[in-house]
Amino acid sequence: MVDFGLGLPTALVTRMLADAGAQIRRIEPSAGDPFYELYPCYAVWRRDAQISRAETLAAATTLAADMLAKADVCVVGGEDFPGVDWKVDVEELARSYPRLVILEIAGYCHGTPEAKAPAVDLLVQAYSGLVHEQYSDRPMVYAMPAPSYGAALQGMVGLLAALVDREQTGKGQIVRASLFEGTLSWLGHSWFISERSDWSMDLTIPKDVSQLMFRCADGQYLHFALVTRTRARTYMGFSASMMARPALRTGHALAREGSPQFLRRCRPAAKLHHQVEARDLLEKLWALDLQPSLSTNLEKSG
């Protein structure tokens, strides 16, 4: 594999390929790859690659001509960085090496008006609407670079499919992924519509709610990250695990009530948690096949 990529999504792809046994030949800008300074794990993701440097990506492709002629995969693109011009004509690269599978990760979908816009995770979070999924009156930037992770996963799937196709046809191809499409990977649970739905698929947490994080009698906290059926079973488990009358309703009613009612109906659960130590409650919830997580570093948070 020949790696010309910069930034998180291409680094993750090359890491996965390296872990699968691929030999990585990497060429970086002569001025240095700035993402080593931005991501603490970047050097680990780039580990095991044979690294050389070139002034421009066009010069890098010339330097790597013999490697590209023998390689199975070439990765280009990733994230843009101010002052770093690291672009190449992917179509020309494909014509020069017809058996090569080329993965290009861009900021936005190929062929769209936004295609040439900078590939920056934060900007894609804003453009896609991802930042507006938590609150109705203000944006919230995701701590996890969701567009980049999504692009890496989609790019990896497409790359592997192209390699399988090459086994049958003998031809390489260009596989295109983008941060924008990667963002949509995380929005499916909020935006999808099912042709044949039921109450568990329609159940969603409304915007503006507080996280289900409850303080227990011993000062430790339980945090419930709830999805679909697990959410309804947890509502039941809150009270059943403590031998109390059910505190929360489930199903369509709760999904339709919206944020104020959702919060109001979570308060009884918080009161029940105050009566029980975290370990005891965890064991009872585990017995019901529920999987809350224990936060041990929040005892002093009030």
N, C-alpha and C positions, 0 to 999 in steps of 0.2 A: 504494500500500500504506500502511495505517495501522498503526503499530507501537506497541503498549503493553507490549511484553515487557521483562523484566528478566533479567539474567544471561547466561551463556554460550550456552545452546542457542538462545534466540531471537535473540541477536546474530548467531550464525552463519547462521541462516535469512535474516535481513534482509540480511546481507552477500552471501549467494549471490544473492538476488533483486536487490539493487542492482547487482551485477556483471553480471546478466542484462539490465539496463536498466530496472528498476523505479524509480519515483519514490517515495521514502520520506518520509512525514510521521510524525514521532515525537513522542509526548507522554511526558514523564518526571515523576516526583514533584517537587513544589516544593522539598522538602528535598534533592533530588539523588539520582542513581542511585549507590548505594554500590559497584556492581561496577566502576566506573571505577578504583577504588583497588585492587581485588583482581586484576584481569587486565591485564597490561601492554599487551595488544593490543586492549583493549576499545574505546578511542577510534578505532582503525583500523577495527574491525568496524562501528562506528556512524557512520563517516565518510559524508558525502554526504547525510545525512538533514536535513530541516528540523525543528528541534527547538523545541518549546514545553513549558510546564510547567503542572501542575494540582495542587491539594491532594489530591484523591482520584481513583481511577480512574473512579468514577461521574461526577465532574465532568469528567474528561478525555473521556469518551464524549459528554457533552453539548456540550463545546467542539468536538469533532470531528464533530458530526452531519452537517454539509455534506460533509466529506471522506469519511465512511463511506458516504454515499448514492452517492458517485461511485466509490468504491474497488473494486478487484477482491479484495483480500486484507486481512485484519486478523489480526495476531499478538498473542496475549495469553499471560500466564503466564511460564514459564521457571523461574528459581530464586527461592526465598524468602530473605528476609534479616530478622534480628531487628529489630523496631521499624518495619518498613516494611509497611504494609497497602495492598496494590495489587491488589485483587480486583474482579471484575465478574461479573454474572450472564450467562454466555455464552449460555444458552438465550434470554434476553430480547433480547440483542444480535442473535441470529440471527432472531428474530421481527420485530425492527424493520427489519432490512436483509436481506430474503430472497434477494437475489442475491449477497450477500457470502460469500466463502469465509473462514471463521474457523479459524485454527490455534491450538489451545490446548495448551500444553505444561505438564503437571503433574508431580508427583513420582511418582504411582502411577496404576494403571489406573482409569479412570472407572468408577464403580459398585461398586468394591470397598471393604471396610472401611477400607483404608489411604488411600483417595482424598483425604481431607482432611489427611493428615499433611504436614509441611513438605517442600517440594521442595528437598532439600539433597543434593548429589552424594555427600558422604562417607557420609551416613546410608543412601542407596540402595545404595552399594557394600557396606555391611555387611548390610543387610536382604536383598539379593539373593543373598548368598553369594560375590560376586565376590572379596572380600578373602581367602577361604579356598581360592583356586585355586592358590596358589603353594606353600604349606607346610601340612603336616598337623598341626602343633602350635601354630600361631599365625597370626593374620591379617596380611596385608600390604596396605596402602593403595596403590592405583595412583597413580603420579605423574601420569598422564594422566587427566583427568576423563572416564572412559569413558562413564558414564551420560549426561552432557550431550552429548557428541559423538554417541552413538547416538541420543538423542532428536532432535537437530537433523537427522540424516540421515533418520530415519523420518518426522519431521514434514514435511520437504521433499518426500519421495516422496508422502506423502498429500496435501499441498497441491497439488502439480502434477496429481495424478490428479483431484482435485476440480475444478480449473480445466478440465481436459479434459471432465469430466462436465458442467460448466456450459455448455460449448459445445453440447452435445447436448440438454440439458434446460432451460437457461435459469435453473436454480435453483442457489443457493449451498448450502453445508452446513457443519457443524462437523466439523473434522478434529481428532482427539484423539491426542496422543502423550504419552509420559511418560518420566521418567528411568529408571524401573524397566524398561520395555520396551526402552529404549535400551541398558540394561545387557545384556539378553539377546542383543543383536546381537553382543556380544563373547564370549559363552559358547557359541555354536553349535558351534564347533570342538571344544569339550571335552565337550559334553553330547549331541550329536546321535547318533542311531542310524540307520543306512542299511538299507533293506530288502534291497538286494543289495550287500553290502560286499565289499571285497577287502583285502589286507594293508595297502595304503598308507592306506586310510581308517581302519583300526583302529590304526595306529601313532600313539601319543601319548607325549609326554614326561611321565614321572611327576612327582608332587610332590616337593619337597625337593631337586631337583637343582641343581647349580651351572650357571651359564651357560657355554656353549661359547665361552670366551674364552681364546685361547692366545698365549703370548709367543713371539716368533720370535727368531732369532739376533741381529738388529740392535736388540733391545729394544722393538720395536713389537709391537702386538697385533692379532690377527685375531679377529673376533667373528662367529659363525655363528648367525643366527636361522633356525631350521629348521622347515619345515612339510612334512608328507606326503611326496610323492615326492622333493622337493628334499633332504629329510633323508637318505633312503637313498642318493641320488646323491652327497651330500657325504661320507657315510661311506666310500664307494668312492673318492671323489676325494682324501680325506686322504692315502691311501697311494699311489694310482696316480699322483698328481701328483709324488710324490717317488721314484717307481720302487722303492717298498718293498713288502713283503708286506702285504696288507690287514690293517689293525689292528682294524677294527670289524665286527661282524656286523650284518646288516640284517634287516628284516621282522618277522614276528610274534614271533620269539624275543626280540628286544630289547624290544619293546613289553610283553611279558609279564613280563620279569625284574624290573621295578620299579627304584626309585631306586638302591639300592646297586650292583646289577649295571650299571645305566646309567652311573653314575659310574666304576666300575672299568674299563669298556670305553672310556671317553673318555680315560683316562690315557695309553695308547699314542699317541694322536693328539697329545697335548700334548708328549710327548717328541720326536715327529717334527718338530713345529713348531720346537722349540729348535734344530734342525740347519739351518734354512733361513731366509734373510732374507725379510721380509714381502713386498717387491715381487716377488721371484722366485716366491714361492708364489702370490701373487695372480694373476700372469700365467698360471701353469700351471692354476690353478683356473678362471680365466676361459676358458681354452682348452677346458675341459671343460663350459662353459656353466653354471658355478656362480658365485654372486654374493656372496662374503663381503665384509664391510665392514672398512676399515682404521681403527684408532684410533691417532692419532698423538700424543695427549696423555697417554698412560699409561706412558711410558718409565720413570718413577721410582716406579711403584706397587708394585714388588717382585715 
